[in-house]
Amino acid sequence: MDAIILADMGLLDYAANKYPETPRHLSVQGSATSHEALSFYKDNFDIRRAVLPRVLSIDQVRSVAKQSPVELEVLAFGSLCIMAEGRCYLSSYLTDESPNTRGACSPAKAVRWQETPQGLESRQRSPAYIADVARTWRQALDRLDATPGMFSVESQWNNTLAGLSEGGLTTIGAYHRKWK
Amino acid sequence: MARDLKACGKNVVLSTLTLIESEADLRRLRRFCEQDEFLVEANDQSALQVAIRNKIPFVTGPSMNIYNTATLKILTRQGLQGWNLPVELGKETLEQLINELKAEGLDLPAEVFSWGFLPLAWSSRCFTARHYNLPKDNCEFRCLEHPDGMELRSRESQELFRLNGISTLSGSRCDLMRELPDMERMGVSTLRLSPEHQGMDEVVKRFDQVRRGEVPATDPLQLVEAPPCNGYWYSRPGMDLVAS
């Protein structure tokens, strides 16, 4: 095991004390949106890396990164949520199960499923989906490494990823803040 | 305003932002934590960090993720004076946490959100500005026209949520007046009554009467407009109303 991703302060404390050699990464559910918050987790639980919540724009990410005491990870592909992660109770308000209490958001038991000609949209992702996404991103990152400063996105990458997105729609969400 | 209230004998607590997004937000936060006139309520880990660094006492608000005694112990060692139960937790968890704290010899005042629209989620987007098709940073403060938020109904016309700026509140109004005897028995020290545009004096008065035993907790306040809910207290969906 390379690292363990955790959000809860009690669990982070337990992991830091019981298994200090296992690197700890702060989950996106840890809601750390500033370098001060990242320092709290670093000082208290000696985290190595943190996943930033998706509410930050790219400029805000840049500003946090400048003063961050730990490595940073950002979410680059997948379904988007517009709420700040880790402190959202919409799911438990409607169903009694939430990410914090049960690790579930809008649990399947509470969804009214409809069979459509296209079949059912699966909440879990298949190995094939993960393979396609990882392969495409690997190609893009390798290209960035090989030709820094001359990077451009190939239409074939966009086509592959668009084909994996619900309704073929993609957005860069809060990273791009023209709505600001 | 805080000083005026303090002069009237009120215990004032300064509450920090839930979603810290910029250096400007951090500057405001540091100002809060560079005074010792008022207690500070930390609502995210940035606030914890600054309060701890400045060695000032603090309490935590309802959006701070506290789901176990281990978390409370970590914070108590560093200046925590009291805490709020996260809104999505209820009687069973609170009782367990209070008992575990007692077993460890810790007496930490607990506060419970007992009246008002529950704060459920925060976004970096401002829904009010979006509704008026205005940019967030030039919003003309249109939210002033909606002091209790904008109602959001489902396709089945159920009042699901209230949108207020960047926060999403419950569509039903949390009312734990009948649960007050429960809370007194468990040793809850403070009730949080979230202010509303109108009728708030009546709400405070009624909670006070119930607290003093002047009226039974089963004699509810007849404020209308939003359906009541207490589901979280009974480990049910938050929007449910459990008859007691």
Interface residues (C-beta under 8 A of the other chain):
Chain A: A7 D8 M9 G10 L11 D13 Y14 G30 S31 A32 T33 S34 E36 A37 S39 F40 Y41 D43 N44 V55 L56 S57 Q60 S63 I82 M83 A84 G86 R87 C88 Y89 L90 S92 Y93 L94 T95 D96 S98 N100 T101 A174 W179 K180
Chain B: T18 L19 I20 E21 S22 E23 D25 L26 L29 D44 Q45 S46 L48 Q49 V50 I52 S63 N65 I66 Y67 N68 T69 A70 T71 I74 L75 P86 V87 E88 L89 L118 L120 A121 W122 S123 S124 R125 R130 P135 K136 D137 L160 F161 T168 S170 G231 Y232 S235 R236 P237 G238 M239
